[in-house]
Amino acid sequence: MGIDSESDTAASIQIGPTTLGMVRIYLEGDGIDLPLDFEPEEAEEIAEELRAAAAAARKIAKKKR
C-alpha cells in the first residue's frame, strides 16, 4: 500500500504530551497499537508537513470540481 492508495482499514489517533515532555501520537486500530513519541521540535515539523499536505489536497480537490 502506498501513500496514494485507498484503504478500508480504520484506526483512531490520539495526540498529546507525555509526562517526560515528549509529544505522543498514538495510533490504535485492528491489530495496531502504536505509540510514537517525538521531541516538541519534531512534532512541530510534523504539524507543518500536515498543513502543507492539507493545502495540497485542497488544491487537488478544487481542480476535480
Buried (B, 14 or more C-beta within 10 A) or exposed (E): EEEEEEEEEEEEEEEEEEEEEBBBBBEEEEEEEEEBBBEEEEBEEBEEEEEEEEEEEEEEEEEEE
